Amino acid sequence: MNKNIIKVLDEIEKEKGISKDILIEAIESALASAYKKNYETNINNVEINMCKDTGEIKTFTRKTIVKKALKPLSEISIEELQTSDKDKFKIGDTILIETTPKEFGRIAAQTAKQVILQKIREAERNVIYEKYIDKERDIVTGVVQRIEYGNVIIDLGRTEALLLPNEQIKNEEYYKGKRIKIYIIEVRKTSKGPKIFASRTHPELLKRLFELEVPEIHEGLVEIKHITREAGKRSKVAVYSKNERIDPIGACIGDRGSRIKSIMLELKDEKIDIIRWSDDEKTFIANSLSPAKVILVNLFKNEKTAIVIVSDQQLSLAIGKEGQNARLAAKLTGWKVDIKSESEYKKNNTNSDCNLQKDLAK
């Protein structure tokens, strides 16, 4: 049995990468607890030794040398010592006495097996944790395994990810076997293994999808400056390129819209507006209201408010359905956006035609 244990430990060290010394230490600790349980002794008095070469297991009890032993579990009289030990030790010293029970081999074998299985499970959980902690704040592909109480459980191969209701795209259909890309927001270490929390609504999911589909973004030639999302409905992505020869919007859209269509398809046909970023705040705010065409932007920096003028025909487009376009533009730019029609602007300003022309000239 002992030789078999050592052989098993050697194989585990080679295949699983678990140190043999760590396994032996764990077995010794577990055997000390088993000894206490089966022989009703003080665990602090017991020391288990397992030979790493032969697997031989011995039990030692720590006893204090006294003149007359009144507590045989923790004391030994000096007269009981072997002749060779009487010259080495004196009264008051502590000595280890071998006390290996004859039937302890069976207990040792069962305990060692349990420890080995436990350590293998722990090692495998640690491998999975280390793998996915590196993928935190990144995307992975998984398969919907089941749905429990509104939570979507996604199979990632050797583990699962949890998609909570508030991280799901509203009205997106999740069914067993469906392949989806998810954004890992947190990997939590627990006693039962890593717990992975995922999202389909996070703006970073959209950013990672662009990095996968658009080589210019992956290579750093095009930069995503800002993203805002109303998941499953509409998003705005502000892009920029230092290289004047590269059109950042065209790069993101792709030939005949191939790149943007692929991303939209992954996100339940979520509409995506690609916005040209600018360090000029007026220009950026005007761009953010795409596809509407802006006539004028007036900034009130103290209130962080932008008054935006559009033609009467463009007003509903600028505001968007239920105010969505204006709301996303405000989130994207960080400015409160107040949209007015050209006729309203003229009506509320004296010499409006003249003022509008002056403003446009600015």
ABEGO torsion letter per residue (X at the ends): XAAAAAAAAAAAAAAAGBBAAAAAAAAAAAAAAAAAAAAGBBAAABBBBBBAAAGBBBBBBBBBBBABBABAAABBBAAABBAAAAAABBBGBBBBBBABBAAAAAAAAAAAAAAAAAAAAAAAAAAAAAAAAAABGBBBBBBBABBBGGBBBBBAGABBBBBBAAABBBGBBBBBGBBBBBBBABBBBBAAEBBBBBBAABAAAAAAAAAAABAAAAAGABBBABBBBBBGABBBBBBBBABAABBAAAAAAEBGGAAAAAAAAAAGGBBBBBBBBBABAAAAAAAAAOABBBABBBBBAAAGBBBBBBBAAAAAAAAEBGGAAAAAAAAAAGBBBBBBBAAAAAAABBGAAAAAAAAAAX
